[in-house]
Amino acid sequence: LLADGPENAPIDALGWAAFMIASGDAPSDRFPRANAVLQDATGQTAREWKALVLAAEQLVDGRPTEARRTLATVEPQGEKRALATLLRARAEAMLGEQSAAIRTLQQIAELPEWRRARGLLASIHLDRGEFREGVNAIAIDPDPDSWPSGVAMLYEARITDAERSAAGLDDAESTIDSLRALLETNPDNAVLIGWLARAMVLDGQNEEAVGFARRLLEINAEAGVLLAVARRVGPIDDRLAQRLSAEAIERAPGDARSLLRAALSEAAFGRVEQGETMLRSALEQAEGRSRIDIEISLGAFLDQVGDPRAAQYWYELADRRQNEPAVILQALESASVWSEPARTEPMIQRLRDASGEGAVTWRIFDARRRLAASPSASDLNQIILSLSSVLRNDPANTRALALTAEAHERAGNTDAAINTVRNAVTAGAPGEARITLIELLLRAGRLEEADRELVLLSEVARADRGFLTRRAEIYESRGMLQEALQDRRRLARSGEPADMIGLALAQARVGDTQGVLNTVDAIQREGQIDESLVPLVARLLSESGRQSDAIALLETIGGETGELARVRFLASGGRFAEAAELAADVTKREPDSTQAWLLLIRTSVAATRFGEALSHADRAAERHPDHAEIRRIITILRGAETAEASVANLARLAVASPLFVGGEGTAESEGLTRLAAEAVGRSAGLDSFIADLRGFARQNQRFYAAWRILFEALAEAGRFDEAIELAREAERWMPYDFRPSRDLARYARATGRGEEALAAADRWQRRGGNAFEIAVFSSVLDLQRGAGRNALDRLTPYAEQIRQSNNPEALGVYASALAATGDLQAAGAIIWPRVERDSDWFPVAVGIGEAIDPARVEARRTWLTRLIGFVGEDSDKLGPIMGYAYETAIASSDAADIEAAETLARRNNAAAPGRPGPMLVLASLAEIREDAADAEMWYRELLRLEPENPVALNNLAYVLVRQPDRADDALPLARRADRNATERGFPPQVLASIRHTHGLALLRTGDPAKAREVLESGLRQNDSMPDLLLTLAETLLELDEAEQAERTLQNLEGRPDLTPAQSARFRALRRRD
């Protein structure tokens, strides 16, 4: 009908042609211009076909809601009406409206020519567990016996799901009986026999399963069926599995796809070498086109088993097959070749020559290559220009969209990146484009817009791996953990270890420890885990309380690879000394292994054994004199001995960072080491090193090690505000990585930003951080803000794990939560036996005492008495206990408590003269005793040791300003305290207190206007501090602003926390007002 050209064809012919292309039933070039002519056609029939074609496109793109709206605009008749009904049912099924889909399909299921409707109806019944109804749907067919493979396919989802989840086959008896009944009328149907064998394996009927598997060797079974069954019977009868695989290859000797499946099946059972040998043997015998296809399959095999030779194989194959676009294309699709982006340039040029200047694919790969090469602003503009030609012809090309957005973003134009992708989404780009848009919005901090797009994304019912993975990651980043878990479950049905591990991590995020263990057990039952994934599975086992199982799993990896995996595992748990010892053993057995030497050096540095690390590095350099990374590390370790201390420590951290941050062996990791070596080599100062780190981190936005060391450097410099701001920036660049959120939480807590720390901890957990670690961290914050009950509630689910551990932080926080809620007996039962066995637990016991409510003075005294009993003459214990005694004295204001604290402080000062801590306590206690002269003496003694100590400057200024005629002496001290505390990024509460002293000194020296400015800046740090509000009110009265003073005092009306002195001052100011 289209032979004379689409312009002369009937509208119905154009409609069917366009529909088959839209639905994927025909290649896009099968009916040239049919759709274009249809779109220009007029009349009712054309309008109906246009709607059907558009609905088909929307369903293929995963947009069932839009498809349903499109179908609602027309009411076609005849066959078009049945077609519209089928499309409507597909949309309903994709939206999860299965009952509606069944009702819709029943309208056309009995029409003889609509076998597709019967197949969809049967599939829906299968998904609902309605096996009999599924079989009945097939039985409607006028000739059901001609469709046995269709019936068997009804069971594919059910059986495959059971295989992958290792959860057993639900209603196995019914499934097997149904398949047997079908087999009675089709006794030699290989597809049915294959499904029966696999179902019986799932049901534990191993003997019968083996019998059916053997029957496949006697009939004309396709290679794919043989390979699928071989994978399942392998654990039962390994020899039979190998025979099935061999037979599959023999029946399809030149079938590269079957060869690849067989090789991967071998690899799944730990026979990687046999799988590779199978492909290479077939390659030796193959000729012509078949040989090229097998070469491609061999490359795919090396990729999928994670073979480090994969990249080099593809480089050589692409060079040898320069005139084969299929080879070049497959090489460029391999992730391994992009480890060295520069080496892809000749391949891309050959693809360009073969496909023509106007082709799309080469432009996309070329943009990816150029973006990987740190492009200049001019290069970025050229990349955007090249990709714009792709998007003009194909606005929904998700790869081109993602690369264009990245180029805009790298050029500093995030809005342009967002607009580019948003326009494509509006124009109907598939779900991946919406994911890219959401990622951009998240990085730009436009969270509300991102969440609106996420609601629309959740409607997409597509199930391909890439889409589900990205959507699950976004769900996790926004805290939608149950939604993410559902997508992870769907992914895990593939049986791929990486997807199963993704499910385990998702289960860990929602606190399903048993689910984690079940999934990990399923991974192990499925076959040998890829060696690259073993450490992650071991981590999951370890975090779920099965430490011995984790170690046993690591020991399944043999040789050097297994030993180095154990080194990394020990290092990831902070056991650096053990890791270094094991790495040293490996270097003795494998002296030529650069990986072993580097791990030995890094673990030695992490264990602070710097001399040993340098010795190891020198020995490694003797064996590998040209290894650039080893030479750089030697430069760092030697230079660190004379470099500025802070820079030296940070440079060493750069050496050790791959152990706990990752990136080992990458260009980014080596770039960081190079930067550190250069800083040490030129004797850079801390500020210079920070500037270099900042530039490097922003150039490598998703390389976390650079950000981590930058945060450490800023903290070392006391620039906490900058560290926190950059941690927020890192969060935006890495929306799925928990580590920026973790560090932001830690720095926020360290600087007194409790609310921000809790919010960051929440994101830390949503992004996949360890739930137990986060519970401990957040409980510390709860205790700091007096919410002991919250802390105890967080930790109670882990109580048994904590009691059985020897983790000082977790035990200390848990016991502190018990103490804070009044259960001192339980807290003491945890800590006192440990203190008696090991004095290292003494500081933990002090911390627990500090959690006791200050109002419970007697309980604090009892705890203090028990602590003093452990001190004896041990001067190391005097520091921690002195602080606790001081806090108890402050809480009680009792003379005996003050005297006890003062005695401990004097003992501490005598035991270790020249330390600031005891002097600060003695000065503060003198203030409590209202002995201004003694307080001044101790503060001045402290300032002789630390002239710029902001706390000592502030406290001395406060002592002086409250004395007659000493305000002039106080003011310069207060100014210095304010300046130094601000520069060092002190917490808001401390800054507020220091600015109160500064403002009070200004007021007492006759400058109320300047005092008001300083006091209001303090109020911005803490708007509820009573002394600050009282002094501000007094200042406003001095400025004749009585109404403003009254409004300020109203903030203190009825406050129960005012001291008697503050209440008296409040009343005096009211009277003056």
N, C-alpha and C positions, 0 to 999 in steps of 0.2 A: 504493500500500500504506500510505502514511502519511496519506492524505487524511482519515481519521477520527480523526487524532490519534495521536501516538506511543504512547500508552498501549494502543491497540488494534491496533498493528501487530505482525507477526511479528518474532521476535528477529533473523532474518537480514536483514530490511529495516532494522531499527534499526542492525544492525552495519554494513551497507554504507553507510548514510547517515553514521554517525559516522566511518567509515573515510575516506570521501571528503572530509569536512571536515578530518580530522586530517592527511591527506596533501596537502591544498591543491588537490584536484580540484574542490572546491565551496566557495563562500563560507560563512563561519561562520553566516550567517542563512538559508541555503538550507533546512536541516532543523531548525527550532527544537526544542530540548529532546530531540532524538533521543539524543544521547549521555548526557544526564542520566538519561533513562528506562532506557537500556541499563545504566548503572552500578548502578541499583537492581535490575536483573533478576537472577534466580538460575538455576542449572542449568548443565550442561556447555557448551551452545552459547553462552550469554551469557558464560561465563568465557573461552571461546576468542576471542570477538569483542573482549572487553575487552583481552585481551593484544595482539591484532592492532592495535587502535586506539592503544594505548599505544606499541607499537613504531613505528608510523607517525609519531607525534608526536616520538618520540626521534630518529628518522632526520632529520626535518625540522629539528630543533634541533641536528643535528650531533653526536649522541651514539650512534655505532654500537655501542660496547661495551655500553652499557646496553640497546640494542635487541636485541642478540643474547642477552643474559641473559633478557630478557622473553620472547622467542620460545622459549627453552629450557624454559619453564615449562608449555607446552601442546603437545599433539599433535593438531591439528585434522584433520578428514577432508574429503574432497570438494574443492569449490572453495576452501574456506578453507585446505586443505592446500597448494594451489598458490600461494595468496596469501602464506602464511607462507614458502614457499620463495623467492618473489620478494623479500620483505622481508629474508630472511636473506642472499640474494645481494647485495642493496644494501648491507647492513651490511659484508659481507666486502669488497666493492669499495671502500667508503669507508675501510676500514682498510688498504687496499693489498694485501689477500690475493686477487689477481686470479685465480690458478689455482684457488683454492677456489671463488671466485664462478662461474667458468666451469663447474666440475663441478656446482655447485648448479643453475645455470640450465639445464644440459643435461637435467635431470630433467623440466622442464616446457616447454622451448622448442618441442617439436613439438606441444604441445596447440594446436589451431587458434585458440582464443579468446585465447591469451596472447601477443599481438603485443608487449606491453611487455617480456616476458621476452626475446624475440628482439632487440628494439631495444637492451636493456641488454647482452645477450651480444655483439652486433655492436660496440657502443661500447667494451666492454672489449678486444675483439680489436684495434680500431683504436688504442687507447691503447698496446697492446703492439707496434704496427707490423705486425700480422697482417691485412693487407688482404683477402687471399683468404678467410680464415676469417670475416672480417666479412661479406663478400658472401654466403658460404655460409649464415651465420646468417639473413640476410634471405631467402635463397632457400627456406628451410624453409617460409616463409609459403604457405598454400594459394593465395593470390592476390597474388604479389609485384608483378605489374605495376600493381596498384592502389596501390602504396606507393613510387613513385619518389622522392618528396621525402624519405621516411624513409631511403632508401638514400643519397641525396645528403648528408643531415645527418650520416651517419657520417664524412664527410670534413671536416666543419666545424671540429672541434677541431684536426685536423692542419694544415689550410690556414691557419686563423687564427693558430695558434701560429707557423707559419713566417713569416707576414706580420709579426707583431708583433716577433719576435725578430730578423728580418732575417738569419737563419742559413741560408736556403735550405730548400727542401722535400725532406726525405729521401724516397728512393725515388719521385721525381717521375714517372718514366716509368710505373711501376706504377699510381700514383694516376690519372694522366691516361688511361691505357689503360682502367682500370676505369670511369671516368666516361664515356669514349667508348662503351664497350660498353653501358652503361645508356642512353645517349642514343639509340642505334640503335633501341631499342624505344619511346622517348619523345622523338622528334626536336624537339618544340616545348616541352619542359618547361623553363621559364625558370629554375627553381632549379638544374637540372643545368648549363645553359648558363652561368649565373653562376659556379658553382664551377669549371667548366672554364676560363673566362676568367681567373679569379683564380689558378688553379694554373699556367696557362701564363705569366702574368706572373712568377710565382715561379721558373719554370724557364727564363726568358729567351726564351720563344717569343712575342716581342712582337707580331709580325705576325699570328699566328694568334689571339692573345688579343684584339687589336683586332677581328678578323673576328667572333669570337663575341660581343664586346660590341656590335657593330653589329646582329647578329641580334636582340639583345634589343629593339632599337627597332622591329623588324618584327613581334614577337609580343606577346601580352598578358602582359608581365612586370609583376610587382607593383613598386610604388615602392621598397620596401625592397631588392629585388634590384638594381634600377637604380642606386640610391645606393651600395650596397656595391661594385659593379663600377666606378662612376665614381671612387670614391676610389682604386682600384688602377690604373686606366689613365691617371689624370691626369698622372703624370710622363712617360708615353709619348705621349699624344695629348690635349693640354689641351682642344682644341675638342670632341673626342668626349666627354670627361668632362663638359663643360658642357652638351652636348646631352642626355646621359643624366640629369643633374640636372634640367634643364628639363623633360624628358619625365616624370620622376618626379613633379614638381610638377603638371604638366598632368593626369596620370592620377589624381592624388589631390589636387585643388585645395583641398579644405577639410580635408585631413588634417594637423592641426597637428604630429603626431609626425613624419611624413615631411618636412614643411617644416623642422622643426628639424634632422633628420638631414642634409638637403641643405645647410642654412645652415652647419652645423658642418663639413661636407665642404669647402665653400668656404673656411672659415676655416683648415682644416688645410693648405690650399695657399697660405696667405698672403692670401686674398681675404676678409678679415674684413668690409670695407665691403660687398662684393657679397652676402655671406651675410645681413648685416643688412638690406640693401635688399630682398632676396628676401622676407624675413619681413614687412617693412613694406608692400611692394606687395600681398602676399596679404591683409594686414590691412585695407587700404583697400577691397578687394573683398568681404571676408567680412561676414556678418551673423549675428545671433542667437548660438546656442551656439558655432558655429564661430569666430566672432570672439573670443569669450572664450578659447577654447582656444589660438588663435594668439597672443593677448596673453600668455598664460602661457608659450608657447613662446619668444616674444621675450625675456621676462625670463630664462628659462633659458639662452637663447643669450648674453645679456649676461653672465650669471654665469660660464658656462663659458669664455668668451674673456677673462675677467678685466677687463671694461670697468668703469672707475670710475663710470660712470653707472648701474650696475645697481641700487644701493641706492635712489637717487632715483626710478628707474623704478618699483620695487616700491612705494615709499611712495605715489606718485601713483596707481598702478593700484589699490592696496588702498583708497585714498580714493574713487576713482571707482566701484569695484565693491564698495561696502560690503555689499551684500546677496548676494554670491557667496562662499559659504564656500570653494569650491575655489580661488578667487583668494587669499583671505586665508591659506589653509593653505599654498599654494605660496610666497607671500611670506615667511611665517614660516619655511619650510624653507630659504630662501635664506640663505647665510652672510653675504651683503653687508648685509642689513638689520640684522644684529646689531653692525655697527660703531657704531651709536648705539642701544643697547638701550632708551633711554627712548622712542624713536619707535615701538617695537613695541606700546606699551600700548594705543592705540586699536584696533589690529588684534586683539589678544588679547581685548579686550572684545567686539568684534563677533563673534569666533568663539565666545565664551562665550554671547552672546545667541542665536546661531544653533543651537548644539549643546546648550544646556541646562546647568544648574548641575552636574548629576551627570556630565557628560562628562569624559573623561580628557585629551584633547589640549590643551585650553586651559589646564588646570592645569599641565601640563608646561612649556608655553611661558611661562606666568606665573612659574613658579618660576625658570626660566632668566633672565627679565628682572630679577626681584628680586635674584637672586644677583649679577647684574652691577652692582648699584647700591650696593655696599658696605653690606650690611644690618647692622642692629644685632642684638644678641642676641635681642631680642623678635621682630624680623622673621624671623630664622632659625628660631625656634620655630614661627612661623606657616607658614613654607615647609614645614617638616617635617610639620606637622599636615595641610596641604593634600595633600602627596604621599602621606601615609599612607593617605588614602582611595583614591588611585589603586592603591596596592600591595595594599590589601585585596581589591579586585576583580580585579587583574591582578598577582599576586606576581612574575611574570617580566618585567615591563615594564622593559627595560634602561635606557631614558632616565630613568624615574622613580627607578630604583635609583641611577644615577650621580648625579643631582641631590640625592637624599636623602643619599647618602654625602658629597657635597661640603658640604651644609648642616651636617651633623654635624661634619665636619672643620673647617669655618670656625668653628663654635661651640666648638672645642677638645675635641671628644669623638670622638677617632679610633676608640676601641674600639666606640662605638655605630655608627659608619660601617661598620666591618669586620663587626660582627655582623649589621647589616641586610643587607648584600650576601651574607654567608656563608649566612644563612638562605634567601635566595632561590636561591642555587646549590644548596643541599641540597634545596630544593623542586622543582628541575628547571629553573631559569632557563637560557636558552641561553648559548652560549660567551662572548658579550660580557660577561655578568655575572661570569663567572670572571676575565676580563681586568681588570674594574674591581676585583675583590677582590685580585688580585695587585698592582695598582698601589697600592692602599691599604696592603697589607702592606709593600711596598717603601718607601713614604714613612714608615711607622711603624718602619722598621728591623727588621721581623720577617722576616729573610731566609730562614730555614729553612722557615717556613710558606709563604712565597711560592714557594720552589723546589718544595715538595711539590705545590702547586696547579699549578705550571707543567708538571709531569710529566703531570697529568691533562689540562691544556689541549692538550698536544701530540697527544693522541689524536683531537682534533676535526678532522675532515677537510673542514670547510666551506671554500668558496672565494670568498665574497663579499669585496669590496674592503675594506670597513671593518674586518671581523674580521681579515683577513690582515695589514692594515697595523698594527693594534694589537698583534697577536701578534708580528709581526716586530720591532716596537720593544721589546717586552719581552724577546724572545730576545737582542736586541743589548745591552740594559741588563744582562743577566746573563751576557754573554760567550758565548752559544750562537750563534756567528757563522755556522756552517754551516747550522744550522736556520733562522736568519734569512734566509740567502741563498736557501734553497729557497722560502720564502714570498715573498721579493722577486722570484724568477724567475716564480712563478705570477702575481703582480701585474703584472709587466711584459708578460705576454701580452695585456693590454688595449691595449697600444700607446700608452697615455696618457704624455706626456712626463714628468709628475711621477713615475709609477710606474717608468718607464725610468731616471730619475735615481736613484730609490731603489735600483734594482738596481746602478747604477754605484757608488753610495756603499757598498753592501754588498760589492761586489767589492773596492773599495779597502780595506775593513776587513780582508779576509782576504789582502791583498797581491797580488791578481790584477790587476796593472797592465794587462796585455794585455786582460783581460776588460773593464776600465774603458774602454779606448780603443775596443774593438769595440762596446760598448753606446752610447757617445757617438756613434760614427760611425753607428750604426743610428738613433739619434734624429735626427741631421742628415739622413740619407737619407729618413726617414719624411716629412719635410716641414718647414715652418717651425716652429721652436720658439717657444712662447709667450714673449713678450718678458720676462715676469717670471721665467722660468726660465733665460734666457740667461746671466746672471752665474754661476749655479750650475754650468752646463755648462762655462763658461769656467774656473771654478775647478778642476773636475775635470781638464780638459785641462792647465791650468797645473801642477797638482800631479803629473801623470803625465809631465811633462817636455816638453809641447808648448805652450810659452809663445806662440810666434808664432801657432799655431792658435787659442789662446784670444783673442788680440787680434783676429785676423781674424773670429772669430765675433761678438765684441762690435761690430765694425764693420758687421755685417749689419743692425743696428738703426739705422734712419735717424732723422734729425731730433734734436730736443731729447732725446727718450727715450733714444736710442742714446748720445748724448754723456754724459748723466747716468749711464747704466749704466757707461760707461767710467770716469767719475770714481769711482764706488763701487768698481769693480774695483781701480783703482789704490790707493784708500784701504785696501781690505781687505788688500792686500799690503804695507801700511806705506809706500807711496810717496806721502806726504801732500803734499809740495811739488809734485810733478807733477800730482797730483789737483787742487790748488788752482789751478794755472795753467790747466788745462783748464776748470775750473768758471768761472774768470774770463772765458775766451773765450765760454762759453755765455751769461753774463749780458750780455755786450756785444751778442750777437745776439738774445737773448731777455730784454730788461730787465724784462719784467713777470712772469717766471717766479719764483714764490716758492721752488719746489724748488731752482732753480739758485742763488738767493741763499743759501738755507740751507746748501746743500752747500759753497758757496764759504766761508761763515763757518766751518763746522765743520772743513773741511780746513785752513783757515788756522790755526785754534786747534790742531789736531792737529800741525801743522808748527811749533808754538810761535811763530807770527808773530802775536802778540797785538795789536800796534798795527794791523797790516793788517786783522785780523779785525774790530776795532772800527770801523775806517773803512768796511769793507764793510757792516757791520751798520747804520751810520748811513745809508749810501746806500740800503740796502734799505728802511729805515724811511721814507725820503722817498717811495719809490714805493708802499709798503704801510703807511701810518701806523697802520692798525687791526689789523695782524697781531700777535696776542698773543705768539706764540713769539719773533718777532724782537725785540719790546720786552723780553721777559724776558732774552734773550741780551745785549742792550745793558746791562741792569741788572747782569748778572754781569760782563761785560767791564769796565765802568766801575768797579764796586765792587771788583773784584779788585785794582785798582791800590793800594788802601789797606787791604784786608782782611788778616787774618792769613794769612801765606803759605801754610800748609797748606790752609786752607779755600779760599783763592783757587784753588790748583791743582786741588783736587777739584771746585770749581764749574766750572772750565774743562773738566775731564774730563767732567762731565755734559753740557756743550755738544757735545763731540766724540764722545761714546759711541755714538750711532747708527751711526757709520762702522764700528766694529769690534765692536759688541755687538748692533746691530739695534734694532728698535722705532721706526724713523723715522716720524714723523707720527702715532703712536698716542697715546691718552690717557695711557698710563703714561709714555711718553717726555716728554710735555709736563708731566705731573705732577712728574717728576724735575727738569726744568728750573725749574719753579715753586719747588720746595723749595730748590734751590740759589740761586735769585735772592733768596728770602726770607732765607736764611742770610747771604748777602753783604750784603743790605740792612740787616739789624739788627746787623751786625758780630759774628756769632756766633763763639764759640770752637770749637775742634776737637771737644771733648767734647760740646758742645751739638749740633753738626752730626752727629756720630756717632749720637746718640740719635734725631734726626729721621730719619736714613737707616735706622736699624734698624727703626723703626716703619713706614716707607714700604715697605721690602723685605718685611716680614712681611705687610703688607696686600696687596702685589702679588707673591705668592710665586713666580710663574712668569715674572716680568719680570727678566731676568738683569742688565740694566744697573744696577739698584738694588743688587743684591748685589755686583756687581763694584766699584762705587765705595765701598760699605761696607767691603769687604775692604781696598781701598787706604787708606781713612781709618784703619782700625784698625792697619794696618802703619805708617802715618805716625806714629801715636801710640805705636808700639812694643808694641801689644797683640796680639801674634801668636797667643797661645793663643785669644783670642776670635775672631780672623780664621779660624783653623783650625776651631774649633767651628761657626762660622756657615757655613763652606764645606761642612762635613758636613751641616748642616741644609739648605742649598741643594741638595745632591745628592739628599736625600730628596724635596724638593719637585719636582725636575726630573729624574726617573729616566732620561730618554732624552737629556738634553742633556749634551754632553761638557764644556761650559765650567766648571761647578762642580768637576768632577773635575780638570780641568786646573789651576784655580787652587788647589785643595786640594793637588795635587801640588807646585806651585811653592812655596807657603808652607811645606809640610812640609819640602821640601828646604832652604829658606832657614833653617829653624830646627833643622836637624840631625836631623830625623825621617826618616832614610833609608828605613826599611822601610815606613812609612806612605806616603812619597812614591812608592815603587815600586808599592805596591798601588793608590794613586790613579791612577798613570800607566796601570796595566792597565785600570782602569775608563774612563779617558779614551779609550783606544784602542777598547774594546768599544762605547763610546757614539758612535763615529764620528769621533774626532779624526784628524788627519793622521798616518798611520803613520810617515812620515819624521821629522816634528817630534818625535814621541814617542820614536822610537829615539834621536835625539840627546839628548833630555832624560834618558832612562833611562841612557844611556851615561855621562853626567856623574855620575850616582849610582853607577854601577859603578866609575868611576875614583876617586870619593871613598872608597869602601870597599875599594879595592885590588884590584878585580876587573877588571883591564885586559883579560883575555881575553874576559870576558862582553861588555864594551863593544865590542871589535873584532868579535865575532860578530854583535852587533846591527847594526853599521854596514856590514859587508861587503856585504850585498845592495845597498846604496846607494853603494858605493865610487865607481863611475864617475860617478854623478850629483854626488857631493860634489866629486870632482876637477875636474869641469868647471864647478862653480859658483864664485861669489865670496863665499860666505856665511862670514863669519869664525867664527861659532859652530860650524857643522857641520865646517868644515875644521879648526878648532882641536881639537875633540873627537876627530875621526877621527885626526889626527896624534898627539894625546895617547895614544890607544889603541895606536897603533903604537909610540910611545915606551915606554909602560908595559909592552909585551910584548917590548921589546928591539930593535925594528927602528928604530934611530935614523936609519939611512940613508934609509929611506922617509919618515920623519917630516920629516927635514931637506929632502928633495927637494920636499916640499909647501910648507914655510914659508919657507925662506931666500930663494928667488927673489922671493917676494912682499914680504918685508921689504926687500930691496934696491930694489924698485921703489917701495914706499910704506911710509913709516915708521909709518903707522897700524896695520900688522900686527905691530909690535914687541911689544905686550902679549900678543898671541896666542902669539908665540914663547916668551915667558916662561912662559905657562901650560902650553905643551907640555913645557918643561923640568921643571916642577913634577910632571909625571906620571911622570918617571923614578923607578924604585924607589930609595928613599933608601939602600938597601944598595949600590947601584952608584955609589959615591962618585966614581970616576974618570969615569964617563959624565956625571954631573952637573957635574963641574968642566969637562969638555970643552965641554958646552953653555953653561956660564956664561962661559967664555972667548970663545966665539963671540958671545954676547950683549954682553959688554963691548966688543967691537970695534965695535958699532953705536952705543954710547952717546956717545962723544966728549964734547963739552961740553953736550949736550942735557939740561937739568935735568929735562925732562918724562919722560925714560926712567929717571932714577935711582930713582924710587919703585918701579916694578915689579921692576927688577933687584935692588934692595936686599933686597926680601922673599925673592927666590929665593936670593940669596947667603946670607941669614940661615938659611934652611931647610937649605941645603947644609952650613953650618957646624955646625948642630945635629946633622945626620945623621952628620958625620964626627968632630966634637969635635977636629979638627985645628987647631993654633995658626995655621997659614997661612990656612986657610979662615976662621977667626974674624977674623983681621986683615983679610982681603980684605972681609969683610962689614962690619966696623967702618969701614973706609975709605970704602966706598960710602955708609954711613949718615951719616958726618960730612959727606961731599960733599953729600948730599941735604939735610941740615940747614942747611948753609951756603948752599946755593942757594935754599932757601925756608924761612927761619927761622920758627919758630912753628907748624910743622905737627907733629901728634902722632906720625905714623908713624915718622919717624927717631928721635925720642926713645924710643919704645917699644922699637925694635930695639936702640939703644945701651944702654938699661938691661938688656935681656934678655941681650945679649952680655956685659955686665959681670957678670951673675950667672954665666954660664958660666965666665968667668975667675975667679970667686969673689972679685970686687972689690965687696964689699957697699957700701962708701962711694960708689963711682962709680954703682952701680945705684940707690942711694937718691937721689943727686943728680939723676939723669935722671928718675926717677919723680916726684919732688917738682916738678921743672921742668914736667913734663907736667900735673901736677895744678893748677899755677897757671893753665894754659890751660883745663883741663877739670876742675873740682873734683869733679864727680860721675861721672867716667869709671869704670865698674865694674872694667874690666880693670886700669887703673893702680892703683886702690885695692887691689885684690886682690894684685897683684904686689908692691906696696910692703909690704903687710902680711906677705906671705910672706917677703920679705927680712928684715923686722924680727923676725918671730917665731923665726927660726932663729939670731938673735944673743942672747947672754946678756943677761938683764935688759931686753930690748926688747919682751917680749910685751905689756906694758901699753900700749905705744905702738901695737902692731899691732892690738889688739882693736877699737877704735872704727873703724879703717879697714876691717877685715874685715866688721864689721856693716854699714857703709854699702855696701860692695861687694855683699854678699848681698842687701840690701834693693833696691838699684838694679837689679841683674841680674834679680831676680824680677819687679819691676814692669815691666821692659822686655821680658819674655818671652824671655830668653836661651835658647839651645839646651840640652838636658839635659846634654850632656857638659861644657859650660862651667859650668853651674850646679853640677855635681858638684865640679868643681875649686875653684870659689869657696867652696863649703860645706866643702870639706876645709880650706882656709886658715882659715875661720871657726872650725871645730871645733878645729883645732890651736891657735889663739890662746886659745880657751876652756880647753883642756886645760892649756896652759902658764901660764895665769893662775889655775889652781887650781879650775876648775869642771867636773869630769869629767862630772857628770850632764847639764848643759846641753850639753857637748861631744858626748856620746853622741846626744842628740836631734838636733843639727844634722848630725852625721856620718851618722846613719841616714837623714835626709831627703836627704842627698847620694847615699847608696847607692841610693835609689829612682830617682834620675836616671841613675845609671850604676853597675851592681852589679859591675863588673869592674875598676875603677880601682885599681891596686896601692897607691898612696900612701894612698888613702882607706881601704882595707881594713886596711893596716898601722896607721894612726893610730887607727882604731876598735878594733882589737885591743889596742893600748896603753891606750886609754881604759877598755876593759872590765877590763883587769888592775888599773888604778887603782881600779876599783869592786869589786875582789875577785870578779869573775865569770870565773874562769879557764876553766871549761868552755865558756862562750860565746865567750871569746877564742880558744880552741883551734879551735872550729868556724869562726870567722871566718878564722883563718890557714889552715885546710884549703882554702879557696878559692884560695889562692896556691900550693898544693903542686904542684911540678913545672912551674910556669909558665915557659916559655922566654923570655918577653919582659921579665923582671925585669932591671933594671940592677944592676951590682955593688953600688951603695949600697943598693938595695932588698933585694937578697939578704942583705947583711950585717945589715940591720935585721931581716929576717925571722928569721934565725938567732938574733939577740940576744933577740928577743921569745920565741922557742921556749925558749931557755935560762931566761929569766925565768919563763916559765910553769911 
